[in-house]
Amino acid sequence: MKYDALREYLSTISEDKREITLSFRQLDAILGFELPRSAVDYRQWWVNQHETGKRPQAEAWLAAGFQVDGVQLRKPGGSVRFRRK
């Protein structure tokens, strides 16, 4: 899957760490490609949608046991806070 690298990265986070915030630049580095424009422009891209057939990004963080808890769309310093489910 396109976002497997994100799932794998989040899966390595220690169980005692309840949340992690990653900048868009960090996410680009983890993924090996730039986030799509919609991810940096629209908060809706980060919705914790459980029907993930058309939302592989949500499938990645949900499969790793996280939910998106906050999104900062500010450019260039955008970030996403993931929190354990």
Secondary structure, 3 states (H helix, E strand, C coil): CCCHHHHHHHHCCCCCCCEEEEEHHHHHHHHCCCCCHHHHHCHHHHCCCCCCCCCHHHHHHHHCCEEEEEEECCCCCCEEEEEEC
